[in-house]
């Protein structure tokens, strides 16, 4: 027994000293633990540009108290067409001929009649350049048997200047609990047009709802007579479908809201183009149904409905939804959230919030479009955030922040930005909180890491410094907090420089070596920052072929005593695993 206790005593000593060796002590003897790690977050980010925000509706002089549920299309001549519903019960259409900066006088495509509102429109330009607009007639109370919920379509062959007769392609019942909702178009590579919608008109004794489609083989002139059910979860309510064709994957995706458990969550149907729904309905347990395909899952009590999907030219599928994430528990105080997905639309991450909406306001019935040959994402919302007495349609454009490979080049640090490697891509953007915005890029040679930044529209308190910070994680081990080999370079507009290195979860200030070159050039309220950091400063010398983490911060003073700090979307300055990957060449 004594021998066994002695063995246990020395075993405990061995374990104790082993733990101490894996840690460190600070000046007062406290044991410091190396930060925990998480998988690094790769992939592109979307950063939204405050300076591009534009109110689309209501138009000046139009006194609608509500305009919303906007849907956007870029037609073949490059112009933008937007449809939305109004409190008058009409569906209006406006055009922009300058990429969304200004909008035309609205025209009414569907007009309220017989106490029936025309609601929740959708728009598509087909391959023959004809334009279809759909809407959802919704009878107002008091309900009568002769006025039913339905789906209508109109067609234009002259770019939206004039419209043919409306076609009523479906009628549900005459009461709200047994209606139909939310039409949405897609055209297949074969030319077939499909119109998806939510339908509870056949479930008169329950609250169930399915996703159904109609088909047109002649560019919307005629439609199939009966709806086909393509998605249904028993005792639940699949709703708000948005289809998307991934031709290179041979698939049709359909985003829907799904209340499988708790509040609505985004769900995506995956259907083979070659099958085109021949395999029947996607039930609740069908493998073609992908429920809440988010890397960061949302709890049951968080609402995340009204999803929308589009695709970037680079392949990533973007998913938006209206959510109470980081807000109140009330779904009608939700706002728009966007996540970036894989090229097959199976996993989504890198969450961003396009519009700043106060907690007591809302941003609902949102949509996305990718314009300019598939490179610029545009978000639309219906919000009361920027008005005292009405809900308006607003748009904002985003910047895609790519996974960047560092170009090779040598720079003369003079603030002129004339060198060849500065003439290429400027991948990093910050500018969601105000019209002050920053773009940045990097390049390198055998001896230096170079960075350049442009700050525009800097309006701040006189005498305040402001500036940018560049953060570099040389080993990219996935630390949750700052640690050795993780640096922040604070380049201030007053030409002062501060350097910090991570140290067991905090930041420790370092001496500034004289070998770092740094130049600031100012012209009115715009600034250029150019810098060269010796690779020898970094412990591993930033060897070619290594992927490191990078982040930028923008700091400025809009109000006395208040510093506004922005980071690249989705990046946390104190969580290096969230920083953007960058490949050293």
WOLINBEL-V246940 format. One record per pair of residues at least 24 apart in sequence whose C-alpha atoms are under 6 Angstrom apart, sorted by the first residue. I is the first residue (numbers start at 1). J is the second residue. Records with the same first field share a line. If there is no record, write none. Layout:
I->J ; J
This chain:
34->504
35->481 ; 505
36->479 ; 480
37->478 ; 479 ; 480
38->478
39->478
40->478 ; 577
41->578
44->401 ; 402 ; 403
45->400 ; 401
46->399 ; 400
47->398 ; 399 ; 569
48->354 ; 397 ; 398 ; 432
49->397 ; 398 ; 431 ; 432
50->432 ; 434 ; 435
51->435
52->396 ; 397
53->395 ; 396
54->394 ; 395
55->393 ; 394
56->393 ; 394
57->392 ; 393
65->390
66->390 ; 391
67->391 ; 392
68->382 ; 393
69->120 ; 365
71->122
85->119
89->117 ; 118
90->118
115->140
116->140
120->182
122->184
130->156 ; 157
131->155 ; 156
145->174
147->174
148->173 ; 174
149->173 ; 174 ; 179
172->201
173->201
178->204
182->240
184->242
192->216 ; 217
198->239
208->235 ; 236 ; 237
209->237 ; 238
210->238
230->281 ; 282
231->281 ; 282
232->283
233->283 ; 284
240->306
242->308
257->305 ; 306
262->300 ; 301
263->300 ; 301 ; 303
264->303 ; 304 ; 305
265->292 ; 304 ; 305
266->292 ; 307
267->291 ; 292
293->347
294->347 ; 348
295->348 ; 349
308->367
312->374
313->374 ; 375
315->343
316->341 ; 342 ; 343
317->341 ; 343 ; 345
333->361 ; 362
334->362
335->362 ; 363 ; 364
350->570
357->385
361->385
401->427 ; 428
403->581
404->582
405->582 ; 583
406->443 ; 583 ; 584 ; 585
407->443
408->443 ; 444 ; 445
409->444 ; 445
410->445
415->519 ; 521 ; 530
430->568
447->534 ; 535
448->533 ; 534 ; 535
449->532 ; 533
450->531 ; 532
451->530 ; 531
452->529 ; 530
453->528 ; 529
454->527 ; 528
455->526 ; 527
456->526
457->525
458->525
460->557 ; 558
461->557 ; 558
465->493 ; 494
466->492 ; 493 ; 555 ; 556
467->491 ; 492 ; 493 ; 555
468->553 ; 554
469->552 ; 553
470->551 ; 552
471->550 ; 551
472->549 ; 550
473->548 ; 549
474->548
476->548 ; 549
478->577
479->576 ; 577
480->575 ; 577
481->505 ; 574 ; 575
482->506
544->584 ; 585
545->584 ; 585
546->583 ; 584
547->582 ; 583
548->581 ; 582
549->579 ; 580 ; 581
550->579 ; 580
551->579
